[in-house]
Amino acid sequence: QQKSLLLLDSQLKWDCVQEIPIDVGPKFYRYDSIEHLVGADVANLRESDVAVVSVDQVELEEMRNHPKVDDPKGNIFDSKVDQLRRTGVSVQIRDSPSKNVSEEKDDCSRESPVMEHDPPRALLERYLDV
């Protein structure tokens, strides 16, 4: 989520007269699969950023243990993870459910709500009821 410092003018009914982008602190990146990370441009990730990669552990182990000559995804995945870690990015590899296994949901499970990330100006307008 992009953050900004908003400069407001009280004499103009608190209108935003300037928006100054703020780029501090770690950023969080989520990759849904091995293919997603392999195809991603990771050049913009920097030290202290966090990358969470959800992978099917069975698929990852198969790619590492039985690499296909025509499909080097396993090697590319491992080299990207190593590259990110050498840069200082915290890489978390999490297990995702296998695509081949049918997933049974119990009655208590609920999907997490989708959060909207408004730009700062829209958030301010919604808050002030403008």
DSSP file with accessible surface (Angstrom, degrees, kcal/mol):
  #  RESIDUE AA STRUCTURE BP1 BP2  ACC     N-H-->O    O-->H-N    N-H-->O    O-->H-N    TCO  KAPPA ALPHA  PHI   PSI    X-CA   Y-CA   Z-CA
    1    1 A Q              0   0  136      0, 0.0     2,-0.3     0, 0.0   117,-0.1   0.000 360.0 360.0 360.0 129.0    0.0    0.0    0.0
    2    2 A Q        -     0   0  102    115,-0.1     2,-0.3    21,-0.0    21,-0.1  -0.603 360.0-156.3 -78.4 133.8    1.4    3.4   -1.0
    3    3 A K  E     -A   22   0A 119     19,-0.7    19,-2.8    -2,-0.3     2,-0.3  -0.840  12.0-177.5-112.4 150.4    1.5    5.9    1.8
    4    4 A S  E     -A   21   0A  22     -2,-0.3     2,-0.6    17,-0.3    15,-0.0  -0.988  29.0-125.4-144.8 153.1    1.5    9.7    1.4
    5    5 A L  E     -A   20   0A 100     15,-3.3    15,-3.0    -2,-0.3     2,-0.5  -0.889  31.6-149.4 -95.5 123.9    1.7   12.8    3.6
    6    6 A L  E     -A   19   0A  37     -2,-0.6     2,-0.7    13,-0.2    13,-0.2  -0.857   3.1-151.6-100.6 127.3   -1.2   15.0    2.7
    7    7 A L  E     -A   18   0A  85     11,-3.0    10,-2.9    -2,-0.5    11,-1.2  -0.872  20.6-166.8 -97.4 116.1   -0.8   18.8    3.0
    8    8 A L  E     -A   16   0A  58     -2,-0.7     2,-0.6     8,-0.2     8,-0.2  -0.787  15.1-144.4-107.1 149.8   -4.3   20.3    3.8
    9    9 A D  E > > -A   15   0A  53      6,-2.1     5,-1.4    -2,-0.3     3,-1.1  -0.944   2.5-162.0-116.1 115.3   -5.3   23.9    3.7
   10   10 A S  G > 5S+     0   0   69     -2,-0.6     3,-0.9     1,-0.3    -1,-0.1   0.788  91.5  57.9 -66.7 -27.3   -7.8   25.0    6.4
   11   11 A Q  G 3 5S+     0   0  173      1,-0.3    -1,-0.3     2,-0.1    -2,-0.0   0.623 103.1  54.3 -79.8 -10.8   -8.8   28.1    4.4
   12   12 A L  G X 5S-     0   0   88     -3,-1.1     3,-0.8     3,-0.2    -1,-0.3  -0.156 130.6 -90.9-110.7  36.6   -9.8   25.9    1.5
   13   13 A K  T < 5S-     0   0  184     -3,-0.9    -3,-0.2     1,-0.2    -2,-0.1   0.897  81.1 -58.4  56.4  41.9  -12.2   23.7    3.6
   14   14 A W  T 3 <S+     0   0  149     -5,-1.4    -1,-0.2     1,-0.2    -4,-0.2   0.780  87.0 169.2  61.3  31.6   -9.4   21.3    4.3
   15   15 A D  E <   -A    9   0A  89     -6,-0.8    -6,-2.1    -3,-0.8     2,-0.6  -0.451  42.4-109.0 -69.3 147.5   -8.7   20.5    0.6
   16   16 A C  E     +A    8   0A  25     -8,-0.2    -8,-0.2     1,-0.2     3,-0.1  -0.680  38.3 175.8 -78.9 118.9   -5.6   18.6   -0.1
   17   17 A V  E     +     0   0A  74    -10,-2.9     2,-0.3    -2,-0.6    -1,-0.2   0.641  66.6  14.4-100.5 -17.9   -3.2   21.0   -1.8
   18   18 A Q  E     -A    7   0A 103    -11,-1.2   -11,-3.0     2,-0.0     2,-0.5  -0.969  57.1-155.9-157.3 142.3   -0.2   18.6   -2.0
   19   19 A E  E     -A    6   0A  68     -2,-0.3   -13,-0.2   -13,-0.2    -3,-0.0  -0.980  12.5-166.9-121.2 118.7    0.4   14.9   -1.7
   20   20 A I  E     -A    5   0A  67    -15,-3.0   -15,-3.3    -2,-0.5    -2,-0.0  -0.922  20.3-130.1-110.0 114.7    3.9   13.8   -0.8
   21   21 A P  E     -A    4   0A  93      0, 0.0     2,-0.5     0, 0.0   -17,-0.3  -0.353  16.9-152.0 -64.3 142.0    4.7   10.1   -1.3
   22   22 A I  E     -A    3   0A  67    -19,-2.8   -19,-0.7     2,-0.1     2,-0.4  -0.975  14.9-179.9-117.1 127.2    6.4    8.4    1.6
   23   23 A D        +     0   0   89     -2,-0.5     2,-0.3   -21,-0.1   -21,-0.0  -0.719  32.1 127.5-128.6  78.6    8.6    5.4    1.0
   24   24 A V        +     0   0  115     -2,-0.4   -21,-0.1     2,-0.1    -2,-0.1  -0.938  45.8  20.8-131.1 155.7    9.9    4.1    4.3
   25   25 A G  S    S-     0   0   41     -2,-0.3     2,-0.1     2,-0.0    24,-0.1   0.035  94.8 -40.5  79.8 171.8   10.0    0.8    6.0
   26   26 A P        -     0   0   64      0, 0.0     2,-0.3     0, 0.0    23,-0.2  -0.362  50.7-143.2 -72.9 150.6    9.7   -2.7    4.7
   27   27 A K        -     0   0   63     19,-0.2    23,-2.7    -2,-0.1     2,-0.5  -0.832  12.0-135.0-109.4 153.3    7.3   -3.7    2.0
   28   28 A F  E     -b   50   0B 154     -2,-0.3     2,-0.4    21,-0.2    23,-0.2  -0.934  18.9-172.3-115.5 129.7    5.4   -7.0    1.9
   29   29 A Y  E     -b   51   0B  52     21,-2.8    23,-2.8    -2,-0.5     2,-0.4  -0.947   6.5-157.7-122.3 140.6    5.1   -9.1   -1.3
   30   30 A R  E     -b   52   0B 153     -2,-0.4     2,-0.4    21,-0.2    23,-0.2  -0.976   4.5-169.9-122.6 130.4    3.0  -12.2   -1.8
   31   31 A Y  E     -b   53   0B  14     21,-2.9    23,-2.8    -2,-0.4     3,-0.0  -0.978   9.5-158.1-119.5 128.4    3.6  -14.9   -4.4
   32   32 A D        +     0   0  108     -2,-0.4     2,-0.3    21,-0.2    -1,-0.1   0.593  67.9   0.8 -83.7 -14.7    0.9  -17.5   -4.9
   33   33 A S  S  > S-     0   0   28      1,-0.1     4,-1.8    22,-0.1     5,-0.2  -0.972  76.2 -93.6-161.4 172.6    3.0  -20.2   -6.5
   34   34 A I  H  > S+     0   0    2     -2,-0.3     4,-2.8     1,-0.2     5,-0.2   0.930 124.5  51.8 -60.5 -45.5    6.4  -21.3   -7.8
   35   35 A E  H  > S+     0   0   65      1,-0.2     4,-2.4     2,-0.2    -1,-0.2   0.860 104.9  56.4 -61.2 -37.2    5.5  -20.0  -11.2
   36   36 A H  H  > S+     0   0   79      2,-0.2     4,-0.5     1,-0.2    -1,-0.2   0.929 112.6  40.2 -62.5 -45.4    4.5  -16.7   -9.8
   37   37 A L  H >< S+     0   0    0     -4,-1.8     3,-0.9     2,-0.2    -2,-0.2   0.926 113.6  54.0 -70.0 -41.8    7.9  -16.1   -8.2
   38   38 A V  H 3< S+     0   0   30     -4,-2.8    -2,-0.2     1,-0.3    -1,-0.2   0.900 114.7  41.3 -60.0 -38.7    9.8  -17.6  -11.2
   39   39 A G  H 3< S+     0   0   69     -4,-2.4    -1,-0.3    -5,-0.2    -2,-0.2   0.518  96.9 103.4 -87.3  -3.7    8.0  -15.1  -13.5
   40   40 A A  S << S-     0   0   17     -3,-0.9     2,-0.8    -4,-0.5    -3,-0.0  -0.506  72.2-126.7 -85.6 148.4    8.2  -12.1  -11.2
   41   41 A D        +     0   0  127     -2,-0.2     3,-0.3     1,-0.1    -2,-0.1  -0.833  30.1 175.6 -88.4 112.4   10.6   -9.2  -11.5
   42   42 A V    >   +     0   0    8     -2,-0.8     3,-1.3     1,-0.2    -1,-0.1   0.256  48.0 105.1-104.3  12.8   12.2   -9.0   -8.1
   43   43 A A  T 3  S+     0   0   78      1,-0.3    -1,-0.2     3,-0.0    -2,-0.0   0.786  76.5  56.8 -65.6 -26.3   14.7   -6.2   -8.9
   44   44 A N  T 3  S+     0   0  101     -3,-0.3    -1,-0.3     2,-0.1     2,-0.2   0.579  82.6 102.0 -85.7  -6.7   12.6   -3.7   -6.9
   45   45 A L    <   -     0   0    9     -3,-1.3     2,-0.3     4,-0.0    44,-0.1  -0.534  55.8-172.4 -74.9 143.4   12.7   -5.7   -3.7
   46   46 A R    >   -     0   0   87     -2,-0.2     3,-2.2     1,-0.1   -19,-0.2  -0.805  33.1 -57.0-133.3 174.1   15.2   -4.3   -1.2
   47   47 A E  T 3  S+     0   0  145     -2,-0.3    42,-0.2     1,-0.3    41,-0.2  -0.181 120.7  21.2 -54.7 138.1   16.8   -5.1    2.1
   48   48 A S  T 3  S+     0   0   67     40,-1.9    -1,-0.3     1,-0.3    41,-0.1   0.273  92.0 127.4  82.0  -5.8   14.2   -5.5    5.0
   49   49 A D    <   -     0   0    0     -3,-2.2    41,-2.7   -23,-0.2     2,-0.4  -0.365  54.2-133.7 -70.7 161.8   11.4   -6.3    2.6
   50   50 A V  E     -bc  28  90B  21    -23,-2.7   -21,-2.8    39,-0.2     2,-0.5  -0.981  17.0-169.5-123.1 128.7    9.4   -9.5    3.2
   51   51 A A  E     -bc  29  91B   0     39,-3.0    41,-3.0    -2,-0.4     2,-0.5  -0.978   3.8-164.7-118.1 123.3    8.4  -11.9    0.5
   52   52 A V  E     -bc  30  92B  13    -23,-2.8   -21,-2.9    -2,-0.5     2,-0.5  -0.942   6.1-168.9-108.7 121.8    5.9  -14.7    1.3
   53   53 A V  E     -bc  31  93B   0     39,-3.2    41,-3.3    -2,-0.5     2,-0.6  -0.957   7.9-157.2-115.5 118.5    5.8  -17.5   -1.2
   54   54 A S  E     + c   0  94B  27    -23,-2.8     2,-0.3    -2,-0.5    41,-0.2  -0.868  26.2 167.7 -94.8 119.4    3.0  -20.1   -1.0
   55   55 A V  E     - c   0  95B   1     39,-3.0    41,-3.0    -2,-0.6     2,-0.8  -0.928  45.2-111.9-130.8 155.3    4.1  -23.3   -2.7
   56   56 A D     >  -     0   0   13     -2,-0.3     4,-2.5    39,-0.2     5,-0.2  -0.804  29.9-153.2 -82.0 109.8    2.9  -26.9   -2.9
   57   57 A Q  H  > S+     0   0   60     -2,-0.8     4,-2.7    39,-0.4     5,-0.2   0.857  92.4  54.2 -58.6 -35.4    5.6  -28.6   -1.0
   58   58 A V  H  > S+     0   0   85      2,-0.2     4,-2.4     1,-0.2    -1,-0.2   0.947 110.3  46.3 -63.8 -45.9    5.1  -31.9   -2.9
   59   59 A E  H  > S+     0   0   42      1,-0.2     4,-2.3     2,-0.2    -2,-0.2   0.917 112.9  50.3 -62.6 -41.4    5.5  -30.1   -6.2
   60   60 A L  H  X S+     0   0    1     -4,-2.5     4,-2.1     1,-0.2    -2,-0.2   0.933 111.2  47.7 -64.9 -44.4    8.6  -28.2   -5.0
   61   61 A E  H  X S+     0   0   81     -4,-2.7     4,-2.9     1,-0.2     5,-0.3   0.899 111.4  51.2 -64.2 -39.6   10.3  -31.4   -3.7
   62   62 A E  H  X S+     0   0  115     -4,-2.4     4,-2.6    -5,-0.2    -1,-0.2   0.909 110.1  49.3 -63.2 -41.7    9.5  -33.2   -7.0
   63   63 A M  H  < S+     0   0   26     -4,-2.3    -1,-0.2     1,-0.2    -2,-0.2   0.868 115.8  43.5 -65.8 -36.0   11.0  -30.4   -9.0
   64   64 A R  H  < S+     0   0   91     -4,-2.1    -2,-0.2    -5,-0.2    -1,-0.2   0.890 121.7  37.5 -74.9 -41.8   14.1  -30.5   -6.9
   65   65 A N  H  < S+     0   0  101     -4,-2.9    -2,-0.2     1,-0.2    -3,-0.2   0.778 130.5  27.3 -83.2 -29.7   14.5  -34.3   -6.7
   66   66 A H  S  < S-     0   0  139     -4,-2.6    -1,-0.2    -5,-0.3    -2,-0.1  -0.551  80.7-172.3-131.4  67.0   13.4  -35.1  -10.3
   67   67 A P        -     0   0   82      0, 0.0     2,-0.4     0, 0.0    -4,-0.1  -0.346  19.1-132.0 -65.8 139.5   14.2  -32.0  -12.4
   68   68 A K  B >   -D   71   0C 140      3,-0.7     3,-1.0     1,-0.1     5,-0.1  -0.759   7.6-136.3 -90.5 139.7   13.0  -32.0  -16.0
   69   69 A V  T 3  S+     0   0  153     -2,-0.4    -1,-0.1     1,-0.3     0, 0.0   0.899 105.8  42.9 -62.1 -39.2   15.5  -31.1  -18.7
   70   70 A D  T 3  S+     0   0  140      1,-0.2    -1,-0.3    -3,-0.0    -2,-0.0   0.432 113.0  55.8 -89.4   2.4   12.9  -28.9  -20.5
   71   71 A D  B X   +D   68   0C  53     -3,-1.0    -3,-0.7     1,-0.1     3,-0.5  -0.736  54.4 171.6-137.6  88.7   11.5  -27.3  -17.3
   72   72 A P  T 3>  +     0   0   67      0, 0.0     4,-2.2     0, 0.0     3,-0.2   0.134  39.5 121.6 -87.0  25.8   14.1  -25.6  -15.1
   73   73 A K  H 3> S+     0   0   44      1,-0.2     4,-3.1     2,-0.2     5,-0.2   0.871  70.2  55.4 -56.4 -41.1   11.6  -24.0  -12.7
   74   74 A G  H <> S+     0   0    5     -3,-0.5     4,-2.4     1,-0.2    -1,-0.2   0.930 110.9  43.5 -60.1 -45.3   13.0  -25.6   -9.6
   75   75 A N  H  > S+     0   0  107     -3,-0.2     4,-2.3     2,-0.2    -1,-0.2   0.901 115.5  48.5 -66.4 -41.5   16.5  -24.3  -10.2
   76   76 A I  H  X S+     0   0   64     -4,-2.2     4,-2.5     2,-0.2     5,-0.2   0.920 111.1  51.3 -65.1 -42.1   15.2  -20.8  -11.1
   77   77 A F  H  X S+     0   0    0     -4,-3.1     4,-2.4    -5,-0.2    -2,-0.2   0.961 112.5  45.2 -58.7 -51.4   13.0  -20.8   -8.0
   78   78 A D  H  X S+     0   0   41     -4,-2.4     4,-2.5     1,-0.2    -1,-0.2   0.898 113.2  50.1 -62.3 -39.3   15.9  -21.7   -5.7
   79   79 A S  H  X S+     0   0   65     -4,-2.3     4,-2.6     2,-0.2    -1,-0.2   0.891 110.6  49.8 -70.1 -34.8   18.2  -19.2   -7.3
   80   80 A K  H  X S+     0   0   32     -4,-2.5     4,-2.6     2,-0.2    -2,-0.2   0.916 111.0  49.3 -67.5 -41.8   15.6  -16.4   -7.0
   81   81 A V  H  X S+     0   0    4     -4,-2.4     4,-2.4    -5,-0.2    -2,-0.2   0.939 113.3  46.9 -61.5 -44.8   15.1  -17.2   -3.3
   82   82 A D  H  X S+     0   0   83     -4,-2.5     4,-2.5     2,-0.2    -2,-0.2   0.915 111.3  51.7 -62.5 -42.6   18.9  -17.2   -2.8
   83   83 A Q  H  X S+     0   0   80     -4,-2.6     4,-1.5     1,-0.2    -2,-0.2   0.928 111.2  47.1 -59.9 -45.7   19.2  -13.9   -4.7
   84   84 A L  H  X>S+     0   0    2     -4,-2.6     5,-2.4     1,-0.2     4,-0.8   0.925 112.0  49.6 -63.9 -43.8   16.5  -12.3   -2.5
   85   85 A R  H ><5S+     0   0  123     -4,-2.4     3,-0.7     1,-0.2    -1,-0.2   0.883 108.6  52.6 -65.2 -37.2   18.0  -13.6    0.7
   86   86 A R  H 3<5S+     0   0  189     -4,-2.5    -1,-0.2     1,-0.2    -2,-0.2   0.835 106.2  55.4 -66.0 -29.8   21.5  -12.3   -0.3
   87   87 A T  H 3<5S-     0   0   63     -4,-1.5    -1,-0.2    -5,-0.2    -2,-0.2   0.694 125.5-104.1 -74.0 -19.0   19.9   -8.9   -0.9
   88   88 A G  T <<5S+     0   0   33     -4,-0.8   -40,-1.9    -3,-0.7     2,-0.3   0.510  72.6 143.9 105.1   9.1   18.5   -8.9    2.6
   89   89 A V      < -     0   0    5     -5,-2.4     2,-0.7   -42,-0.2    -1,-0.3  -0.633  52.3-127.0 -80.9 134.8   14.9   -9.7    1.8
   90   90 A S  E     -c   50   0B  59    -41,-2.7   -39,-3.0    -2,-0.3     2,-0.6  -0.762  28.5-163.7 -81.8 114.2   13.2  -12.0    4.3
   91   91 A V  E     -c   51   0B  11     -2,-0.7     2,-0.5   -41,-0.2   -39,-0.2  -0.905   6.9-170.1-106.4 122.1   11.8  -14.9    2.3
   92   92 A Q  E     -c   52   0B  70    -41,-3.0   -39,-3.2    -2,-0.6     2,-0.6  -0.958   6.5-159.2-112.0 121.8    9.1  -17.1    3.9
   93   93 A I  E     -c   53   0B  52     -2,-0.5     2,-0.4   -41,-0.2   -39,-0.2  -0.903  16.2-172.9-103.2 117.5    8.2  -20.2    2.0
   94   94 A R  E     -c   54   0B 115    -41,-3.3   -39,-3.0    -2,-0.6     2,-0.3  -0.864  25.2-114.2-113.8 147.5    4.8  -21.5    3.1
   95   95 A D  E     -c   55   0B 109     -2,-0.4   -39,-0.2   -41,-0.2   -41,-0.1  -0.580  29.8-166.4 -79.7 130.8    3.0  -24.7    2.3
   96   96 A S        -     0   0   30    -41,-3.0   -39,-0.4    -2,-0.3     3,-0.1  -0.860  36.2 -86.1-111.5 155.4   -0.2  -24.3    0.2
   97   97 A P        -     0   0   80      0, 0.0    -1,-0.1     0, 0.0     2,-0.1  -0.273  51.7-101.0 -60.0 143.3   -2.7  -27.1   -0.2
   98   98 A S        -     0   0   26      1,-0.1     3,-0.4     4,-0.1     5,-0.0  -0.362  19.0-137.4 -63.8 141.9   -1.9  -29.4   -3.1
   99   99 A K  S    S+     0   0  150      1,-0.2    -1,-0.1    -3,-0.1     4,-0.1   0.762 103.8  54.5 -71.2 -23.3   -4.0  -28.7   -6.3
  100  100 A N  S    S+     0   0  154      2,-0.1     2,-0.5     0, 0.0    -1,-0.2   0.670  94.1  78.2 -85.8 -18.1   -4.5  -32.5   -6.7
  101  101 A V  S    S-     0   0  100     -3,-0.4     2,-0.3     1,-0.0     0, 0.0  -0.810  84.5-124.3 -96.3 127.9   -5.9  -33.1   -3.2
  102  102 A S        -     0   0  102     -2,-0.5     2,-0.5     1,-0.1    -2,-0.1  -0.523  26.8-133.5 -71.3 134.9   -9.6  -32.1   -2.7
  103  103 A E        -     0   0  128     -2,-0.3     2,-0.6    -4,-0.1    -1,-0.1  -0.770  13.0-154.7 -96.4 123.3   -9.8  -29.7    0.2
  104  104 A E        -     0   0  181     -2,-0.5     2,-0.5     0, 0.0    -2,-0.0  -0.872   8.4-154.9 -98.0 127.1  -12.5  -30.3    2.8
  105  105 A K        -     0   0  131     -2,-0.6     2,-0.1     4,-0.0    -2,-0.0  -0.840   9.7-138.3-100.7 133.6  -13.6  -27.3    4.7
  106  106 A D    >   -     0   0  103     -2,-0.5     3,-1.4     1,-0.1    -1,-0.0  -0.427  28.8-104.5 -84.3 166.8  -15.0  -27.7    8.1
  107  107 A D  T 3  S+     0   0  164      1,-0.3    -1,-0.1    -2,-0.1    -2,-0.0   0.731 116.5  57.6 -64.7 -22.0  -18.1  -25.7    9.2
  108  108 A C  T 3  S+     0   0  101      2,-0.0    -1,-0.3     0, 0.0     2,-0.2   0.626  82.0 103.4 -85.7 -13.6  -16.0  -23.3   11.4
  109  109 A S    <   -     0   0   59     -3,-1.4     2,-0.4     1,-0.0    -4,-0.0  -0.493  48.3-176.7 -76.1 141.3  -13.7  -22.1    8.6
  110  110 A R        -     0   0  220     -2,-0.2     2,-0.2     3,-0.0    -2,-0.0  -0.987  27.9-114.5-134.7 144.2  -14.4  -18.7    7.2
  111  111 A E        -     0   0  162     -2,-0.4     3,-0.1     1,-0.1     0, 0.0  -0.513  38.0-110.2 -74.8 144.7  -12.7  -16.9    4.4
  112  112 A S        -     0   0  101     -2,-0.2    -1,-0.1     1,-0.1     3,-0.0  -0.494  40.3-102.2 -73.6 144.4  -10.9  -13.8    5.4
  113  113 A P        -     0   0  102      0, 0.0     2,-0.5     0, 0.0    -1,-0.1  -0.329  31.4-113.5 -67.4 148.5  -12.5  -10.5    4.3
  114  114 A V        -     0   0  138     -3,-0.1     2,-0.4     1,-0.0    -3,-0.0  -0.725  32.4-146.4 -82.4 122.7  -11.1   -8.7    1.3
  115  115 A M        -     0   0  131     -2,-0.5     2,-0.3    -3,-0.0    -3,-0.0  -0.783   5.0-137.1 -94.5 133.6   -9.7   -5.4    2.5
  116  116 A E        -     0   0  150     -2,-0.4     2,-0.6     1,-0.0    -1,-0.0  -0.694   8.7-154.8 -86.9 139.7   -9.8   -2.4    0.2
  117  117 A H        -     0   0  124     -2,-0.3  -115,-0.1     6,-0.0    -2,-0.0  -0.857  15.9-169.9-117.1  93.3   -6.7   -0.3    0.0
  118  118 A D        -     0   0   34     -2,-0.6    -2,-0.0     1,-0.1     0, 0.0  -0.509  30.5-102.8 -78.9 150.7   -7.7    3.2   -1.0
  119  119 A P     >  -     0   0   80      0, 0.0     4,-2.4     0, 0.0     3,-0.2  -0.334  41.8-102.5 -64.7 157.7   -5.2    5.8   -1.9
  120  120 A P  H  > S+     0   0   24      0, 0.0     4,-2.6     0, 0.0     5,-0.2   0.869 120.4  53.0 -54.0 -40.7   -4.6    8.3    0.9
  121  121 A R  H  > S+     0   0   92      1,-0.2     4,-2.5     2,-0.2     5,-0.2   0.939 111.0  45.9 -63.7 -43.9   -6.7   11.0   -0.7
  122  122 A A  H  > S+     0   0   35     -3,-0.2     4,-2.4     2,-0.2    -1,-0.2   0.894 112.2  52.1 -66.1 -38.0   -9.7    8.8   -1.1
  123  123 A L  H  X S+     0   0   81     -4,-2.4     4,-2.5     2,-0.2    -1,-0.2   0.929 110.7  47.5 -63.5 -43.4   -9.3    7.5    2.5
  124  124 A L  H  X S+     0   0   39     -4,-2.6     4,-2.9    -5,-0.2    -2,-0.2   0.931 112.1  49.6 -63.6 -44.6   -9.2   11.1    3.8
  125  125 A E  H  X>S+     0   0   93     -4,-2.5     5,-2.4     1,-0.2     4,-0.6   0.907 112.3  47.6 -62.7 -40.2  -12.3   12.1    1.8
  126  126 A R  H ><5S+     0   0  137     -4,-2.4     3,-0.5     3,-0.2    -1,-0.2   0.921 113.5  48.6 -67.3 -39.2  -14.2    9.0    3.0
  127  127 A Y  H 3<5S+     0   0  192     -4,-2.5    -2,-0.2     1,-0.2    -1,-0.2   0.915 116.4  41.4 -66.8 -41.8  -13.2    9.8    6.6
  128  128 A L  H 3<5S-     0   0   78     -4,-2.9    -1,-0.2    -5,-0.2    -2,-0.2   0.477 107.6-126.2 -84.4  -2.9  -14.1   13.5    6.4
  129  129 A D  T <<5       0   0  150     -4,-0.6    -3,-0.2    -3,-0.5    -4,-0.1   0.908 360.0 360.0  59.2  42.9  -17.3   12.6    4.5
  130  130 A V      <       0   0  126     -5,-2.4    -1,-0.2    -6,-0.2    -2,-0.0  -0.506 360.0 360.0 -80.4 360.0  -16.4   15.0    1.7
